[in-house]
Amino acid sequence: MTTIAGTQQTVFDPGQGWAGDQYGLPETWTTGQGLTAASDLGIGTFCWGINGTRQATQAKGSNTQLAGFVVRAQSNPFPVGSINLGYSMVVPAQYSATINRNGNFLATIFVSYNAGDAINIGDAVFIDNVTGTLAVGVTTEPGYTQSDFQVIVLGLTDNSGSDVVVISNRNDFLGN
């Protein structure tokens, strides 16, 4: 085979997307639109709405209720200075956040030793009450709140090559 100098010789798999991306069926309900971040919100995590305000926070408190999953969206503003500082997967404090309460999403999940270091289809997704990050197998550990999401697809990788799964509260079958 003859190759031409200066042309691409290898094609890399770009992965499935990033944690925080919507996945599969596009029908989702954005209930937290218009909420601003009270503090930095990590994309691909859950957040809590602060009662009496139009703000969301990563930490669960006595005056909060579950707002939803922070998704990566074009409506999330990322000032150039913030991107240069590495905040492209964070909604900075005081900026508008796109938060979905229902749907299918790519997610990175912490696996507890209680889960035998394994994620399985149908595992319930728990929310860390301080960071909003996702976990499985933490049913008896303090500091977590069970969500209505579960793992529905395994074995995917994101654009950086890290393992991701699909979580859903819609009971969609997306294959596995």
Buried (B, 14 or more C-beta within 10 A) or exposed (E): EEEEEEEEEEEEEEBBBBBBBBBBEEEBEBBBEEBBBBBBBBBBBBBBBBEEEEBBBBBBEEEBEBBBBBBBBEEBEBEEEBEEEEBEBBBBEEBBBBBBBBBBBBBBBBBBEEBEEEBEEEBBBBBBBEBBBBBBBBEEEEEBEEBEBBBBBBEBBBBEEEBBBBBBBBEBEEEE
